[in-house]
């Protein structure tokens, strides 16, 4: 199956030339690149969150396959959906699914289902791909879309991912695609986001989920982030670093109702 782009021309430029210019502007050309097990990257339009995503991807060494975990904004498809084969058609060229790893992961987790519907119109994975392609044109992906669940489910999927990577002998960057607080005043958004970011920096996936529920933090990709943290911990993660944080207000100048964006790396 070939998955057609849905966000081109809306979240990022549809023209390959314009997209390359935009990515070159957003990605940092200088600085040390480090190996990472995971990262949190936003998925809004590049005008709002591109600087955060670009700063984050600029800090990590990409792997030949990147596992991307996104939230389900559309409500379509199975609750925990994985594509185990196929091609994602993008302005900068096609991105292939790493079928051996994806099929291994599907076998390891009792919650994941082979599903296409959840991926067809969902933007949260798609907007990450141009950054990956620009930095590593031959990159492959394993795409997962995750709905709301309790910690036990997320932990199982994260551990299944870690087990699949260990057994197949493959190092992969795991990207959790997530924006932070949605449509709160700047001060409230930053306060809530700081609570979530603190838990992520402590590599405490269960505490992150508890804070999301306790403080009603409207972080759309908390599920993918919890799964990423669970997998990274199983793979030996020891630390995390906040690369960049900003809100939509920093672009629009309107701080009365903002969306937060955080770029975080996990080592």
Order of alpha helices (4+ residues) and beta strands (2+ residues): beta-alpha-beta-alpha-beta-beta-beta-beta-alpha-beta-alpha-alpha-beta-alpha-beta-beta-alpha-alpha-alpha-beta-alpha-beta
